[in-house]
Amino acid sequence: MELILIRHAEPERIASGEGGPGPVDPALTDRGRAQADRLAAWFRGDPIDAVISSPLRRAIDTAAPLAAALHVEPTVVAGLVEYDAATDHYIPVEELRVAKDARWDAMVAGRWEEFGGENPHVFRSRLVPEFDAIVDAHRGRRVAVVCHGGVINVYLAAVLGLDAHLWFEPVYTSVSRVLASGGHRSLRSLNETAHLDGERTR
């Protein structure tokens, strides 16, 4: 079977204190909604059997037009939530990197608890079985999974046998593909973005 891993589209920025008490769950920006629409148009008519989403709004709102284009009902899987889902802010990692923010250094070093995130080893140990369950439930099928940059990084590191957490930067709505057969997993593609550049010819 084929897992089509898709990072959510661009979400709104929410600084600490702007979203009220408790975890924030940003919606997509106008640009993000356009990215999600391009993704849906690119895959329209493809033989994709199921669309699965993280429960966070930015993933659900990215998955919705894709599922509509494929004429399937999206399924939400709670275990695909991002490692920083409990934090009171959402600052795009691209901004943190450019600003040389201390949270970027902690993120890359795997010190996620410093900014309210989940321990990376705990995150990986709960995430891999979630994907194994998706594979087991969809043998011989093609499944699109709309989730998060950290989820994709950590799962693909496990597939490749890498001792790493955040080792590449998935573009918003980028596509990475994993082939699964029995207990074997192999990476077919990484960070595809052709749908953001133009129209697909069939």
C-alpha positions in Angstrom: 0.0 0.0 0.0 1.0 3.6 -0.4 0.9 6.3 2.3 0.8 9.8 0.9 1.9 12.1 3.7 0.9 15.7 3.3 1.9 18.6 5.5 -1.0 21.0 6.3 -1.2 24.3 4.5 0.0 27.6 5.9 -1.8 28.5 9.2 -2.3 31.7 11.0 0.4 33.0 13.4 -0.7 33.1 17.1 1.7 34.5 19.6 1.6 33.6 23.3 -1.4 35.4 25.0 -3.2 36.1 21.7 -5.3 32.9 21.6 -6.5 33.0 25.2 -5.7 30.4 27.9 -4.9 26.9 26.9 -3.7 25.3 23.6 -4.1 27.2 20.4 -5.5 25.7 17.2 -5.0 28.1 14.3 -7.0 28.2 11.1 -5.4 28.5 7.6 -4.4 31.9 6.2 -5.8 33.0 2.8 -2.6 31.7 1.3 -3.0 28.4 3.1 -6.5 28.0 1.7 -5.2 28.6 -1.8 -2.5 26.0 -1.2 -5.1 23.5 0.0 -7.2 24.1 -3.1 -4.2 23.6 -5.4 -3.4 20.3 -3.6 -7.0 19.2 -4.1 -7.0 20.1 -7.8 -3.7 18.3 -8.3 -5.0 15.0 -6.9 -8.6 15.2 -8.3 -9.4 12.0 -10.0 -6.4 10.1 -8.6 -7.1 6.5 -7.3 -6.8 7.5 -3.6 -9.0 5.4 -1.4 -9.0 7.3 1.9 -8.1 10.7 3.4 -7.0 10.7 7.0 -6.4 13.9 9.0 -4.9 15.0 12.3 -7.5 16.5 14.6 -5.9 19.9 14.5 -7.8 22.6 12.5 -5.0 23.4 10.1 -4.9 19.7 9.0 -8.7 19.3 8.9 -9.0 22.4 6.8 -6.3 21.2 4.4 -7.9 17.7 4.1 -11.4 18.9 3.5 -11.0 20.1 -0.1 -8.8 17.1 -1.0 -11.4 14.7 0.4 -14.2 16.6 -1.6 -12.1 16.4 -4.8 -11.7 12.6 -4.3 -15.3 12.0 -3.2 -14.4 10.4 0.1 -15.3 11.2 3.7 -12.2 12.3 5.6 -11.4 10.4 8.8 -9.8 12.1 11.9 -7.1 10.1 13.8 -6.4 11.7 17.2 -3.0 10.1 17.4 -1.6 12.1 14.5 -1.6 15.3 16.6 1.6 17.4 16.4 4.2 17.3 19.3 3.5 20.9 20.2 -0.3 20.8 20.2 -0.6 21.7 23.9 1.3 25.0 23.6 -0.3 28.4 23.9 1.2 29.7 20.7 1.8 28.8 17.0 4.8 30.5 15.4 5.8 29.1 12.0 9.1 27.3 12.2 10.3 29.2 9.2 9.9 32.4 11.2 11.7 30.9 14.3 14.6 29.8 12.1 15.1 33.2 10.4 14.8 35.0 13.7 17.3 32.6 15.4 14.7 32.2 18.1 15.7 30.2 21.2 12.7 28.0 20.5 14.2 27.1 17.1 17.4 25.9 18.8 15.4 23.9 21.3 13.3 22.4 18.5 16.2 21.3 16.4 18.1 19.9 19.5 15.0 17.9 20.5 14.4 19.9 23.7 10.7 20.2 22.9 9.6 20.2 26.6 11.3 23.6 27.0 8.4 25.3 25.0 5.6 23.0 26.1 6.1 20.2 23.6 6.1 16.5 23.9 9.3 14.6 24.6 10.6 13.5 21.1 11.2 9.9 22.1 7.7 9.6 23.6 6.3 11.3 20.5 8.0 8.8 18.2 7.0 5.8 20.3 3.4 6.7 20.1 3.4 7.9 16.4 4.9 4.9 14.7 2.1 2.5 15.9 -0.5 5.0 14.7 0.9 4.7 11.1 1.3 0.9 11.5 -2.5 0.8 12.3 -3.3 2.9 9.3 -1.3 0.5 7.1 -2.9 -2.6 8.6 -6.4 -1.1 8.1 -5.8 -0.2 4.4 -3.7 -3.0 2.9 -3.4 -2.8 -0.9 -4.8 0.8 -0.9 -3.6 4.3 -1.4 -4.2 6.6 1.6 -3.6 10.3 2.0 -2.6 11.4 5.5 -2.8 15.1 6.2 -0.7 16.0 9.3 2.2 18.1 10.4 5.9 18.8 9.8 7.0 17.2 13.0 4.9 14.1 12.5 6.3 13.7 9.0 9.9 14.2 10.1 9.7 11.8 12.9 7.8 9.0 11.0 10.1 9.2 8.0 13.1 9.1 10.2 11.8 5.9 11.7 11.2 4.5 8.2 14.7 5.3 7.2 16.3 4.2 10.4 17.6 7.7 11.3 18.4 8.7 14.8 16.9 12.1 14.2 13.8 14.1 15.0 13.6 17.2 12.8 15.9 16.5 9.9 14.2 18.3 6.9 11.7 21.1 6.4 8.5 20.0 4.7 6.9 22.7 2.6 3.3 23.6 3.3 1.1 21.0 1.5 4.2 19.1 0.4 3.8 15.4 -0.4 6.0 12.6 0.8 5.3 8.9 -0.1 5.9 5.7 1.8 5.4 2.2 0.4 4.3 -0.4 2.9 4.2 -4.2 2.5 4.0 -6.4 5.5 6.4 -5.1 8.0 8.6 -3.4 5.4 8.5 0.4 4.8 10.4 2.3 2.1 10.5 6.0 1.2 9.3 6.6 -2.4 9.5 10.4 -2.5 10.2 13.4 -0.3 8.8 16.9 -0.2 7.0 17.0 -3.6 5.7 20.5 -4.4 4.7 20.3 -8.1 1.1 21.1 -7.3 2.1 24.5 -6.1 3.9 25.4 -9.3 1.4 24.7 -12.1 -1.4 22.6 -13.5 -1.1 18.8 -13.8 -1.4 17.2 -17.2 -3.1 13.8 -17.3 
